[in-house]
């Protein structure tokens, strides 16, 4: 009986991870805010000089692909400013490793806030551009469609 319960628990845990992985891959993820814990200021204004708080003005979108690659794209209005390729891996159902752009590299705890709103939290994110580790929180939404399309 204990063996059966253990097998069922393992299957359930594996399926939860697979569901999360599918959600990550199927949608576009828009980054709205990056901040350090306890600081409400949006670091995106410092990291992306053209960033605006208005969704129709600018966007920072990350796509996750099945092969473990990710692509981050920065838009101003309808113009692509730059795109950077990176990597991702879902370590556990609520733990994401992400290495994309010059400011995000680390393991992030996934916290679901609302149906399509999440906060990714890391205590040891590495910023290549700043050559330092810092704790950050990344506020994202997952969307089926985006105003900023290639």
N, C-alpha and C positions, 0 to 999 in steps of 0.2 A: 504494500500500500504506500509506504514512504517513497519507494522507488518511482511508482506511478505519479505521485504528487510532485516529486522532483523533476520528472520528465515534463509534466504539464507546465510547471513553473518555468523551465528552460525554454519551452516552445513559446509560451506567452511573452517572455522577456525578448526573445528573438523577433517575434512578430511586432512588438512595440517599436523596436529599433528599426525594423524594415519600414513600418508605417512612417516614422519620422524621416527616414532617409528618402522615401518617395516624396514626401511633402517638400523637402529641401530641393530635390531635383526638378520637380514639375513646375515650380513657380519662379517668378522673378522676385528678388528680394531687394527692397529699396531701403537704403540707410538714411535715416532722418536726423540722427543725433549720435554723437560720440562725446562722452564726458568721463571725467574721473569721479570715482565715488565721493559723494559729499559736495561736489561742485556741479551746479546746474548749467554752467556755461557750455555752449556747443563748440567742441574743438574742431568741428568741420570747417568753421570759419578760418581757423589757423592752418589746417591741413590742406584745404582746397581754397585757394584765394578767390575763386569765382563762385563759391557756394552762396546760395540765397536760401532763405527760409521758406520761400514760396514754391510749392510743388510745380507750378507751371513755368517757373524761372530756371530751376536747376534740379538735377537728380544725380544720385550716386546709386547705381544698380549693380547687384552681383547675381550672376547666373552660376549654378552649380551643375556640373555634368557627371554622367554616370561613370566616366573613366577616372574620376577623382580630381579633375581639373576644375578651376573656377575662373570666371572672367569678371573683373570689376570695370565698370564704365562710368565716366564722369561726363555729364551733359550740362551745357548752359543753353537754355531755351531748347531749340531743336538741333543744336550742333554738338557733335561728339568732341569733347576736349581731349580725352585720352582713354585708352583701354589698357588694362594690365592683366596678364594671366597669372594664376596662382594655383594652389592646391587646397583640398579639403578632405576630411575624413570624419565620419561619425564614429567616435570611439565607443560611446554608449548612447542609449536613447536620448539622453539630455546633456551630452558632452561632445562638442564639435571642435575639431582641430581645424584652424583656418590660417592660411598663409597667402595673403593677397594684398597687392599694393605695397607701398613703402611704410605703412603705419600699422598693419595688422598681421601679427604672427603669434599664435598661441592657442591654448585650449580655452574654450568658452563654454560656460554652463548656459544651457538654453532655458530661459524662463518665459513661459507663455503668459502674456498679460491679458489679451483678448483673443477672439477667434483668429485674427490675422496679424496681431501685434505681438512682438517678442522683444525681450531684452537679452542680449548675449553678454555675459559677464566673465571677465578674465582678471585674475590677480597678477599674472605675469606675462602680459602682452609685450612683445618686443617690437619696437619701432626702428626699422632700419635707418630711416631718414634722421631720426634723433639719436640713434645709437644708444638706446636705453630701454629698460623694461619699466612698464608702468601698468597699474591697474586701470582698466577702462570698462565702461558699459556702453554697448552699442544698441541703439533703439532701431528696430527694423520692422517693416511690414512685408508680408508675402502677398503678391498680387498675381492674378492670372493674366492681366493685361496691363500695359503701361503706356502712358502718353509719349514716352521716349522709346521709340522702336528703331532698330537698325534698318 
